[in-house]
């Protein structure tokens, strides 16, 4: 992460020396409007991600093709760009866009879809690669000092916000340093290229550099309209040190909150209210080391669906909360009671991010989104849904009735068989069979290297290799998911996958070599390796079961109920194996402290 910041600052210094001279050859774009003011808000999230929100005030009539940019140094860290006003979300075109005739910028164009707003916001969501965790609540953060536009701006008001008011802050920028969270500029020149660097001090735990690859949000609605939600997060610690707690964001109306870890253990949690949200600080059962991942599950209740005339309605239901972090892939699934039929939205009204599944007894609506954060919560329309469904209360007794009929049929069949069966004298002979002998050649004997002294270097090499393998495996799963969704060209996918597989094979050789040394050593090392082998076998078996279940479910070879039950068992086995592996690595790490 320090390399990323260094690269940003070096590139910023180089381009800041070039861009002013290039700009002399071109004037500001001639348009039918002028930009009177820009509110340049820099929001540092709990996860260390940075959102750059530029609220633009224009005089005149703004047109499609409005262009805004950030310095090119941030281009690799741009996760998402959103444009909106108080009542509309606008189209953002990315890729191959140039700011006027200038180079050195990452630019986007906004199309207003026929509207002419006089005030609107463009938000750039950046990765937490722009944030360096220096320990003890000290952070170094890079961000665009000012907005980059193709015409002069009358006034710019800059505000830097963090999850908690910083104890101290120092911001370095081209036109002078400041020691406050806000500063201003007048008559900001067109094509301004300026990168700021902030040193901030906050209470430890206020910002936790982390990644959330996935969120699975299940909205379960029962026969009375009661809504119970279950959210499952995958969290990766990117902080410089181990963390013992993590703060999750829930809807403001959530009640009966219960947080559990990978093993289903209830965690101690402290809840506090924020702006349109609840913050739940959950204490982990054990510390999560830097680079390690864990899973947290939150159960809570929400206000229920309201019966209007002949259907139940959920108006302006928030798909995702005011998250103080960025979720790479988020899913919200609405599971209706058995026998319910969704009347709104209709399938024809849904875009590619939504799926309406009509089953024989149950309808399910699924909505997916990428790079979800608090910025999505601010944008109108896109983050809410109007859900309506029809439901006949008679269905409440359908399942019990079906079970009673089945039980009656089984009982009658048993009686008939019993009455018609002729008694028979049966003699039992006890046979003792010897287990088949396996040849020595077929036994999978683990390699052992004896006589080599275990050093801290052996342990460190083994742990580093294992962590590298976990990271590469996660990257492999990520590109597989992208390929399945068509987000990556097939040729590029094959090249990247082959490169990752080759790296994993090389790391496997290192792990195998160190395992052999540990097995031949004295003390607890051989037993740890045996436990690790068993955990790896369980993990591989669970992963294979998950793949088979997903394949069968996609082909319709297995019912939804059976799929959910079996996939939950497989995931629980996998999570338990991963926890065992992490525990073994932690015990090895303690030997070199």
N, C-alpha and C positions, 0 to 999 in steps of 0.2 A: 504494500500500500504506500510506503514511503517512496518507492520508485515512481508510482503514479503521480504523486504530488510533485516530485522533482521534475518529472517529464512535463507536467502542466506548466510549472513556473519557467522552465527553460524554454519551452515553445512559446509561452506568452512573452518572454523577454525578446526572443528573436523576432516574432511577428510584430510586436509593438514598435520595434525599430524600423520595420519595413512598411507596415500599413499606412502610417501618416504620409510617407512619400508617394505611395501608390494613389492615395486619396486625392492628391493635388491635381491629378489629371481628370477627375470626374466631379461633377457637382451633385448636390442632393437631387433626388428624383423629383420631377415636376408632377404634382398631383393636385386634385381638387380639394385638398384638406391640409390642415397643419396639425401637428402634435403639440398641444399646449402643456401637457403634464404627463409624467409617468411615475407611478408608485412602484418602486423596485423593491419587492419584499423577498428576503432570503430566509427561508424556513428550514432550520436544521431539525430533522426528525429524531425520534428516540433511537432508531436503528442506525443513525449516522448518515442516512441519505439526505440530500439537499434538494429542496424545491425552490426554483427561481420563478416567482410570480410577478409579471409585469402588467399592472393595470394601466391601460392607455386611455387618455382623454384626448379626443380629437375635436377640431373645429372645422366644419364643412362636411362633405359627404365622402365617407370612406368607401372604397371599392374592393372587389375581389382582387386577390394577388397581393394583399398587404404582407410585407416581408419584415421579419424580425430575426435576429440571430444572437448566438453566444460566440465567444472566441473559440476558434477551432481546437484549442487545447482541450476543451471539454467534450469534443465530438464523440469520443469513444465511450464517454460516461453517460450520454443521453439515453435514458430508458424509455421516455415517453414524452409527448408534447400534447397539451390540451388547450383549446381556445373556447371561451364562453363569455356570455354576459349574464345579466340577471335572470333571463328567461330562455336562452337558447344555447345550444352547443354547436360550434362551427367546425367545418372541415379543415383539417390540417394536412398539407402536402409536404412530405419530407423526401430527401434524397435528390441530389443534383440541383438543389436550389442555390442561387447565388445572391448575395446582398449587393444590389446594384451591379456595378462592374468591378467590385472589389473581391479579393481573395483573402484567406486567413480567417474565415468565419464558417460556422455551421448554421445555415439559415433554413427557415421554414416559411411557407406561404399560407395565409389564412384566406379561405373563401367563406363569405358571409351568407351564402345561400339565399340571396335576394334581400337580406336585411341590411340596414345602414346604422349600426350602433354608434353612439357618440362616446360610449365608455365600454370597454371590454378588457378581458384578461387573457394573457397567454402564459402558460405555465410549462416550464422545462423541469422534468424530474430527473435528477442526476443520481448515479450510483454512489454508494458510500466509499468508493475509491478516492473521492476528493477529501475524505476525512481521515486524519491520522490520530489514533488513540495513543497518547504519550504517557498514559497511566495516571492514577490518582485524580481523575476528573479533568486532566489537561488535554486539550484537543487543538490540532492545527487543521484549519479548514480553508480550502480554496474555493472561490466562487467569482462569477462575473461582477466586477465592481459597479458597472453601469450597463444599461441596455444598449444593444447595438442595433441602430436603425438607419434607414437611408435618407433621413432628413433631420434637421436640427430640432431639438426638444427644448421647449421653453423652460421647464423646471423638472428636476428629478428628485424625488424623496426616497431615500434608501433606508430600509429598516431590516435589521438582522434579529431574528427570533430563535430562541432555543426552547426545549421542553420546560426549562426552569430558568429564571433570570440569572445570568452568569455573575459570579462574584467579581470577575474582572474580564476585560476584553481589550484587545489591541488589534487594530486593522491596518495593515500596510497596503498602500495602493499608489499608483503613479503620481497622483496630484496631491499627495500628502497623507500622513498617517493620522488616525483618530483613535480615541480610547473610549468611545461610546458605541451603543448599538445602532445609532442612526447618524446619517450625514446627508447633505444635499449638494446639488449642482445646478447651476443656471446656464441656459443656452448651451446645452450639451451638443457637441458637434456631431454631424452625421458620421457614420462608420467608426464610432468610438470603439477601440479595442483596449480593454483594461481588465486585468485579473487582480483580484484582491486576495490577501492571505490574512486570516484571522486567527489569533491565539486567544483561546477562551479557557476560563476556569469555571467548572460547575461542580456541584456535589457528585461524588462518585455514584454511579448507577443512573444518573440523569440521562446520559447517552450511552447506549450499549451497541457498539458496532456489530451488526448481525445481518443475516440474510434469512428470508422466509421463502423457500422455493415453492411451497404449495400451501393452500388453505382449502379444506373441504368443509363447506357449510351446509348442513342438513336442516331444513325447516320442516318439522313434522307437525301436521295439523290433525287433531283427532276428531271424533264424531261430533263433539260439542263446539268445535271451532277453536279450541285451546291450541296455542302455538308453543311448542318446545323446540329449541334449537340446540344443535350439537356442532361445535366447530373443532376441527382437528388441524393443528398447525405442525409443520415441520420447520424447525429452527436450527440455524447453524451459527455458532459463536465465532465472529470475526474479531472480537476484542483482543487486546494484547495480553490479557490475563483471563483466568477462569472466572466464570460468573456463577453466583449462587441463587439468583432470582431473575425473573423476566416479567416485564409489564405488558399485558395484553389490552387491546382496546375492544370494548363491547358497546352495543347500542345504549343510548341513555335510558331507555325504558326496560332494560334487562333486569330481571329479579331471579331469586333462587339460584344464585351463581355457584357452580361447583367446578373446580379445576382438578384435573387428574393427569398423572404422568404416563409414560409408555406402558407401565405395568398395571395401570388402573388404580394406583394409589392416590388417595385424596391429598391434595397439597394445601398447605396453609396459604391463605390469600387475603390481602388487604385491598379493599375497594374504595376508590375516591371518585368524585364527580368532576368532569371537565366540561369543556364547551361542546355541547351536543354529543356527549360520549361518557362512558364510564371507564376508568383505568383500573385494572386488576393486577396487582403486583403479587405474583405467585412465587413462593420460596421452593426451590428445587430440592429433591431428596439428597442429591449429591452435586458437587460442583461440576459444571460443564466446561471442559478445558477449551482453549483456543483451537479452532478448527474442527471441533466435535459437533455432532448434530444430536437433537433429541426431538421427541414428539410430545406436544401438550394438547389435551382435549378439554374443552369447556362446555359444560351443560348449563343452560339457562332458559327462562320462560320469557315470552313477549306478550303484549296485548293480543287477544284473539281476533278471529274473523267475526264480522258483524253480519247478522241475518237481515237482509233488505229484500222485502217482498218474497220472492221464491228462490233467492240465491244468497250465498255467503260472499262477502266482499272484504278485501284487504286493500285499502286505498293508500297510495303514496308509501308503499312498503319499501324501506331502504334495503337494497340488495346487499350492500356492504357498508360497514360502519366507518366512522371517521378515524381510520387507522393511522397511527403515528409511526408507521413503518411502510415499507414497500413489499407487496406480495407478488412474486413473479407470476404465479398462475393461481387464480382464485376460481372457485366453483360454488354456486349456490343452487341447491336442489330443493324444490318444493314437493313434499310427499303428502298427498291428500289422503283422507280416510278411504277405506275400501268402499267402492261404489260411487265415489264422487266423480263428476265430470267437469273439467275446466271449460268455462264459457268465454273467458277473457284473460289473457290475450288469445286470439286465434292463431293457428299455425301460419297463416298467410301474413300475419303482422310481425312475425319474428324475423330477426336477422340471423346471420351465420353463427353468432355467439350463443344462440338459444336453441333448445331442443324440447319439443313437446311430445312426450311418449304416452300414447293411449293404450293401456293394457285392458285385458278382459274385465278386471275388477277395480283397476286403480289408474288414475292419470298422474304423471309426474312431469314437472317443468324444471328444466336445468338451464342455468345461465352461467357462462364462463367469461372471464375477463383477465387481461394481462397487466402486470405492473400497476396493481391497485394500491392507492394510498389516500391520504386525507384530501389530496387535490381532486380526486374523483368525487368525493363527498361534497365538495364545494360546487362542482359543476351541476347545473340543473338537468332534470329529465333523465339523463343517461343512467343515473344511479338509483332510480326508483321504478317501481312496477305497480300496475293496477291489476290485481289478481281477483278473479271472480269465479265461483264454481257452484254447481247445483248438487244437492245431496239429499237423498231420501233416508230418514232415520230408520226405516225398516232394515237397512243394511247392517245396523248394529247387531241384529240377531242372526245375520246370515251365517257367519262363521260358526258360532255355537250350534246352530241348527244343523249345519253340514257335518260337524263333528259328531253330533248325537246320532244322525242318520247312519254315518259310517260305523259308529260303535254298535248300533243296533244290527246292521247287516253282518258285521263280524261275529256278534254274539249268536245270531240265528245260524250262521254257517257252522259255527263251532258245535252247536247243539245237534245239528243234522249229522255232522261227521261223527260225533260221539255215539249217537244212537245206531248208526249204520255200521260202525266198526265192529268187526268180529274179534273177540279176545284171542290172543295168540300167545302160546308159551314161547318165551324167548330165552335163549341161553346166551350168556355173555362169556366170551373167552378173553382173558387179559393177555395182550401181546405186548411185549417189551421190545421196542426198536432202538437200536443203537444209532446215534446221530452219524450222518455220513462224515467220513474223514476227509478233510481238505488237504490237498497236497501242499507242501511247503512252497512250491513254485507259484501257487495261486494266491498266497497270502500277501496282503498289501502291507509290507513292512516299512515303517517309517525310517528314514535315513538318520544315522547317529554318528556324530564325530566325537570321539572321546579324547581326553587328555589336553584339551585346549582350555586355557584359563578364561573365565568370563570377565570382561572388562566393561567399563562404562561406555566405551565406544561401541562394543557389540550391542548393548541394550539400546543406545541412542540410534544406531544405524537401523536396528530392527523396528523401533517405534516410528522413526521418520519414514521408513519404507511403507509401513502399514498405513500411516496417515496419508501418504501420497497415493497409495492404491485406493483408499476410500474416496479421495477427492476425484481421482481419474474415473472411478466407477460411477460417481455421481454425474460427472460430465458426460459419460457414455450414455447413461439413462436420459440425460437432458437432450442430447442430439437425437436419440431414438424417438423421444416424444415429439421433437420438432419435425422429424422426418415423417412420422405418422400423420401429423397435422398439415403436412405440405408446406412447412415454413422454411425449408432448406432444400436447395437443388439436390437431386439424387447423386450426381457425380461428386459434389462437395461433401455430401453425407458419407459416401463410401470412403473418400480420402481421409476425412477426419476420424471416422470410426477405425479405420485400419491403423492410423497413427496412434490413437489412444490404446488400441489393443496391443500394439507392439510395446508401448511404454509399460502397460500392465504386465506383460510377459517378462520384461526385464526386471521389474520390481518383484515379481513372483520368485524369480531366481534368487534374488537377494534375501527375501523372506525365508525361502526353503533352506538356503545355506545357513542362516542364523538359527533357524529351528533345529537343524542337525547339531549345531554346537550346544544349544541349550539342552537338548535331550541327553547329550553325553556328559553334562556337567553335574556337579554335586548340588545338594540342597533342594530347593523347591522348584527349580527351573523345569525339570522333566515333567512334573505334575502340571505346571502351568501350561506347558505345550500340549499335554493330553487334553486338558480342559479346552484349550483354544481349538484343537482339531475337532472336538465334539461340537463346539459352538459354531464353527465354520460349516460343518456338515449340516447342522440344523438350519442355518441361514440359507445355504444353497438349496436344500430341500424345500424350504418355505418359498423362496423366490421362484423355483420351478412350479410349485403348486399355484402361485399367484398368476404366473404366465399362462398356465393351462386353463385356469378358471376364467381368465379374461378372454382367452381365445374361444372357449366353449360358450361363454355368455354372448360374445359378439356374433356367434353363429346361431344363437337361439337354442343351443343344446341343453341348457340348464335354466331353471326358473329363477326369477329375480330373488325370491326368498332364499332358495338354496345357495344362490351365488353370494348374497350378502352374508349369510351365515358362515359359509366355507371361507370366503375371502377374509372375514374378520378373524377366524381361527388362524389362517395362514399368516396374516399380518401380525397377530399376537405372538406367534412362534418366531417370526422374523425379528420383531422388536426385542423379544426376550433374548434371542441369540446375539443381537447387536449390543444389548446391554451387557451381556456376559463378556463379549469381546472387549468392549470399552473398559470393563472392570479389570480384566487381565492386563490390558495396556497400562491402566492407571497403577496397578501394583508393580509393574516393571518400572514405570517412571519414578515411583517412590524410591526404588533401589539406588537411583543415581542422584537423588536430591541431597 
